[in-house]
Amino acid sequence: MGVPEKAQHGSRVHLDTNVLWPLLTDVNRDKDLEEAVRRLVYGDPRPTAVVSFPVVGEFFSVLYIKAENKERKLTDAAREFCRRLGSGDIETVNFGTKETNVFKNAHDLISEVSIDPTDAIIVASALEDTGCAALYTTDPGLIGNLSLTEMIRKMCEECGRKSFSIRPIN
């Protein structure tokens, strides 16, 4: 499963795990973040909201750690995830069309920018989606990270990509 052909004009945005969170669970609820995510996902113009498999994996791993009633919360979140997929609110992608590029770029991000491996694979997956304009996050380790911004600029330049950015959700 690669990047769908649909919407290869930059109207796709990837969601980081912390942005997916309020769409799928009420654990550690943050009303301001919920509202910001709703504006992004249902706004006008409405972008195609994409979650990569690394984001899905991290989401359910963190939910398992944080939830008190694990079985119920995991079941509820899985149902909500499937409902949102079915309704078209979100789409999923694996690691892009060229998995080896994703893993190479993640390795480069880890070694040159020193970001967390999970964050590196999430950023690299979004970068591989050529129709993706941005990765939305609340992660302070990604937002405003000048080394990361410069590395992304170089990666985009090397592959002939116009632009990609990491953006705070607000």
JOTARA-V204761 format. One record per residue. N is the residue number from 1. PSI is psi in radians with two decimals (none if undefined). OMEGA is omega in degrees with one decimal (NA if undefined). D_FIRST is the distance of its C-alpha to the first C-alpha in Angstrom with 1 decimal. Layout:
[[N:PSI:OMEGA:D_FIRST] [N:PSI:OMEGA:D_FIRST]]
This chain:
[[1:1.89:178.8:0.0] [2:-2.74:178.6:3.8] [3:2.18:179.3:6.9] [4:2.63:179.4:8.1] [5:-0.54:-177.4:11.2] [6:2.49:169.6:13.4] [7:0.82:178.1:15.8] [8:0.52:-178.2:15.7] [9:0.36:175.6:19.4] [10:0.15:179.6:19.4] [11:0.16:177.6:19.5] [12:2.40:174.1:16.4] [13:2.44:176.3:17.5] [14:2.55:177.9:16.0] [15:2.30:173.8:18.0] [16:2.91:-176.9:19.2] [17:-0.75:-177.4:20.0] [18:-0.33:176.6:23.5] [19:-0.56:175.8:22.6] [20:-0.54:-173.7:20.3] [21:-0.97:-176.4:23.2] [22:-0.26:176.2:25.6] [23:-0.41:-170.5:23.1] [24:-0.30:-175.6:22.6] [25:2.80:174.8:25.8] [26:0.15:176.8:29.5] [27:2.29:-178.3:30.0] [28:0.90:-175.5:31.8] [29:2.38:178.0:31.9] [30:1.81:-174.4:32.5] [31:-0.69:179.9:33.7] [32:-0.75:178.0:33.5] [33:-0.73:177.5:29.9] [34:-0.81:-179.0:29.0] [35:-0.73:178.7:30.8] [36:-0.71:179.0:29.1] [37:-0.74:177.1:25.6] [38:-0.76:179.0:26.7] [39:-0.68:179.6:28.1] [40:-0.91:-172.4:24.9] [41:-0.60:-176.3:22.5] [42:0.17:-176.4:25.0] [43:-3.13:178.8:27.0] [44:2.01:4.3:28.1] [45:2.62:-176.8:26.3] [46:1.98:178.3:23.3] [47:2.87:171.0:20.3] [48:2.00:-179.5:16.7] [49:2.15:-173.8:16.5] [50:2.41:170.9:13.2] [51:2.24:178.6:12.9] [52:2.79:178.2:10.8] [53:-0.63:175.7:10.4] [54:-0.62:177.3:13.5] [55:-0.76:179.6:15.3] [56:-0.78:179.1:14.7] [57:-0.78:179.2:15.9] [58:-0.72:-179.6:18.9] [59:-0.94:-176.1:19.7] [60:-0.54:175.7:20.2] [61:-0.80:-179.8:22.0] [62:-0.70:178.4:24.3] [63:-0.72:178.8:25.0] [64:-0.68:-179.4:26.0] [65:-0.72:-172.4:28.4] [66:-0.50:-172.9:29.9] [67:2.44:176.6:30.2] [68:-0.88:177.9:33.5] [69:1.37:-168.8:32.6] [70:-0.90:-175.0:29.3] [71:-0.81:-179.3:28.4] [72:-0.79:-178.1:29.2] [73:-0.72:178.1:27.5] [74:-0.74:178.6:24.2] [75:-0.81:179.3:24.3] [76:-0.77:-179.5:25.2] [77:-0.70:178.6:22.4] [78:-0.72:177.5:19.8] [79:-0.79:-179.8:21.3] [80:-0.69:177.2:21.4] [81:-0.86:179.6:17.8] [82:-0.67:178.1:16.8] [83:-0.78:-179.5:19.5] [84:-0.60:174.6:18.3] [85:-0.82:-178.9:14.8] [86:-0.59:-178.5:16.6] [87:-0.19:-178.5:19.0] [88:0.11:177.8:16.7] [89:-0.66:178.7:18.4] [90:2.74:173.1:15.2] [91:2.80:175.9:11.5] [92:2.67:169.8:9.0] [93:2.65:178.9:6.5] [94:-1.87:178.3:5.9] [95:0.39:-177.7:8.2] [96:-3.05:-176.7:7.7] [97:-0.40:-179.6:7.6] [98:1.58:-176.4:10.3] [99:-0.64:-178.5:10.4] [100:-0.61:176.0:14.0] [101:-0.73:-179.1:15.0] [102:-0.82:-177.6:13.9] [103:-0.62:176.3:16.0] [104:-0.83:179.9:18.7] [105:-0.67:177.6:19.0] [106:-0.75:177.7:19.1] [107:-0.79:179.7:21.8] [108:-0.70:179.1:23.7] [109:-0.71:179.6:23.7] [110:-0.81:-174.4:25.0] [111:-0.56:-174.9:27.6] [112:-0.45:-177.2:28.8] [113:-0.25:179.9:28.5] [114:0.83:173.5:28.9] [115:2.83:179.9:26.4] [116:2.44:-179.3:25.1] [117:-0.68:178.3:22.2] [118:-0.77:176.8:20.1] [119:-0.69:-179.0:20.9] [120:-0.76:-179.2:20.1] [121:-0.56:177.0:16.5] [122:-0.81:177.7:16.1] [123:-0.79:-178.8:17.9] [124:-0.64:177.5:16.1] [125:-0.73:177.9:12.6] [126:-0.70:178.7:14.3] [127:-0.63:-178.6:16.0] [128:-0.40:177.8:13.0] [129:1.68:-172.5:12.0] [130:-0.32:177.1:14.8] [131:-0.01:-176.9:15.3] [132:2.21:179.7:16.1] [133:-0.52:-172.8:19.9] [134:2.79:168.5:20.4] [135:2.10:178.3:19.6] [136:2.36:-175.7:22.0] [137:2.92:168.6:23.8] [138:0.09:-174.5:27.1] [139:1.98:-179.2:27.0] [140:-0.34:176.6:30.3] [141:-0.29:179.1:29.0] [142:-0.69:-177.3:26.5] [143:2.20:176.5:28.6] [144:0.19:177.2:31.3] [145:1.78:-173.7:30.5] [146:-0.64:177.6:32.1] [147:-0.74:178.2:30.9] [148:-0.76:179.1:27.2] [149:-0.77:179.4:27.8] [150:-0.72:179.0:29.3] [151:-0.73:178.0:26.6] [152:-0.74:178.2:24.0] [153:-0.79:178.9:26.3] [154:-0.74:179.4:26.6] [155:-0.73:177.7:22.9] [156:-0.76:179.8:22.5] [157:-0.77:-178.7:25.6] [158:-0.60:-178.0:24.4] [159:0.09:178.0:21.3] [160:0.33:-179.8:23.1] [161:2.42:-178.1:21.5] [162:-0.98:-177.1:24.0] [163:2.80:174.4:23.5] [164:2.47:179.0:21.7] [165:2.77:171.7:23.6] [166:2.15:-173.6:23.7] [167:2.47:173.4:25.7] [168:2.57:175.2:27.6] [169:2.22:-179.6:27.2] [170:none:NA:30.6]]
